[in-house]
């Protein structure tokens, strides 16, 4: 009988410690979530930077000496190149001015990349943008 009382006392104390630890962890987690609520998603930002770098190389060639980016200017119709460059400039300016969010910026960069990739594979008459 005495063993059962010790076991019950031990389980109550253990349960209290677990609940106290859980409460501390919940407070810490909520604090971290509040602090990081306004932070842009890091991987999405990194992806957009990489897409912008690749688009600049595709449209203008590797103009930076000693750049790590491999590749060269894409050979496409000049009017398509100008259209893509104009859209790229508008997109970058809108993002830098805060007019569009990071997700929209990334989506527009994807669209410009798709336009350039389509222009690589097709004749000018086949592309309708």
C-alpha positions as CSV (number, residue, x, y, z in Angstrom):
1,X,0.0,0.0,0.0
2,X,2.8,2.4,0.8
3,X,4.4,1.7,-2.6
4,X,1.2,2.8,-4.3
5,X,1.2,6.1,-2.4
6,X,4.8,6.8,-3.4
7,X,4.0,5.9,-7.0
8,X,1.1,8.3,-7.0
9,X,3.1,11.1,-5.4
10,X,5.9,10.5,-7.9
11,X,3.5,10.6,-10.9
12,X,1.8,13.8,-9.7
13,X,5.2,15.6,-9.2
14,X,6.3,14.3,-12.7
15,X,3.1,15.5,-14.3
16,X,3.5,18.9,-12.7
17,X,7.1,19.2,-14.0
18,X,6.0,18.2,-17.5
19,X,3.2,20.8,-17.5
20,X,5.5,23.5,-16.3
21,X,8.1,22.7,-19.0
22,X,5.3,22.7,-21.6
23,X,4.1,26.1,-20.5
24,X,7.6,27.5,-20.8
25,X,8.1,26.1,-24.2
26,X,4.8,27.5,-25.4
27,X,5.8,30.9,-24.2
28,X,9.1,30.7,-26.0
29,X,7.5,29.5,-29.2
30,X,4.9,32.3,-29.2
31,X,7.7,34.8,-28.6
32,X,9.6,33.5,-31.6
33,X,6.6,33.5,-33.8
34,X,5.7,37.1,-32.9
35,X,9.3,38.2,-33.6
36,X,9.4,36.5,-37.0
37,X,5.9,37.4,-38.2
38,X,7.1,40.2,-40.5
39,X,10.3,38.5,-41.9
40,X,10.3,37.7,-45.6
41,X,10.7,34.0,-46.3
42,X,14.4,33.5,-46.7
43,X,14.3,30.7,-49.4
44,X,11.8,32.6,-51.5
45,X,14.0,35.7,-51.4
46,X,17.0,33.7,-52.3
47,X,15.1,32.1,-55.2
48,X,14.1,35.5,-56.5
49,X,17.6,36.7,-56.4
50,X,18.9,33.7,-58.3
51,X,16.2,34.1,-60.9
52,X,17.0,37.8,-61.3
53,X,20.7,37.0,-61.8
54,X,19.9,34.3,-64.4
55,X,17.5,36.6,-66.2
56,X,20.1,39.4,-66.4
57,X,22.7,37.0,-67.8
58,X,20.2,35.6,-70.3
59,X,19.1,39.1,-71.5
60,X,22.4,41.0,-71.3
61,X,25.1,38.4,-71.1
62,X,27.7,38.0,-68.3
63,X,28.7,41.7,-67.8
64,X,30.3,41.3,-64.4
65,X,34.0,40.4,-64.5
66,X,34.8,37.4,-62.3
67,X,31.2,36.5,-61.8
68,X,30.3,33.0,-60.6
69,X,27.3,32.8,-63.0
70,X,28.0,30.5,-65.9
71,X,26.3,31.1,-69.2
72,X,26.0,33.7,-71.8
73,X,23.5,35.8,-73.6
74,X,20.6,33.9,-75.0
75,X,20.1,34.2,-78.8
76,X,16.4,35.2,-79.3
77,X,14.6,37.8,-81.4
78,X,15.6,41.3,-80.4
79,X,12.0,42.5,-80.0
80,X,11.3,39.7,-77.5
81,X,14.5,40.5,-75.7
82,X,13.4,44.2,-75.4
83,X,10.0,43.1,-74.2
84,X,11.4,40.8,-71.5
85,X,13.9,43.5,-70.5
86,X,11.2,46.1,-70.1
87,X,9.0,43.7,-68.1
88,X,12.0,42.8,-65.9
89,X,12.8,46.5,-65.3
90,X,9.2,47.2,-64.4
91,X,9.0,44.2,-62.1
92,X,12.3,45.1,-60.3
93,X,11.3,48.7,-59.9
94,X,7.8,47.8,-58.6
95,X,9.4,45.4,-56.0
96,X,12.0,47.9,-54.9
97,X,9.3,50.6,-54.5
98,X,7.3,48.3,-52.4
99,X,4.4,48.1,-54.8
100,X,4.4,44.3,-55.0
101,X,5.1,41.6,-52.5
102,X,7.8,39.0,-52.7
103,X,5.5,36.3,-53.9
104,X,4.2,38.4,-56.7
105,X,7.8,39.4,-57.6
106,X,8.8,35.8,-57.7
107,X,5.8,34.9,-59.9
108,X,6.6,37.7,-62.4
109,X,10.2,36.6,-62.6
110,X,8.9,33.1,-63.4
111,X,6.7,34.5,-66.2
112,X,9.6,36.4,-67.7
113,X,11.8,33.3,-67.5
114,X,9.1,31.2,-69.2
115,X,8.8,33.9,-71.9
116,X,12.5,33.7,-72.6
117,X,12.5,29.9,-72.6
118,X,9.6,29.9,-75.0
119,X,11.4,32.3,-77.3
120,X,14.5,30.0,-77.4
121,X,12.4,27.1,-78.7
122,X,10.1,28.9,-81.1
123,X,10.1,31.2,-84.1
124,X,9.0,34.8,-83.6
125,X,5.7,34.2,-85.3
126,X,4.7,31.4,-82.9
127,X,5.1,33.5,-79.7
128,X,2.1,35.5,-78.5
129,X,2.8,37.6,-75.4
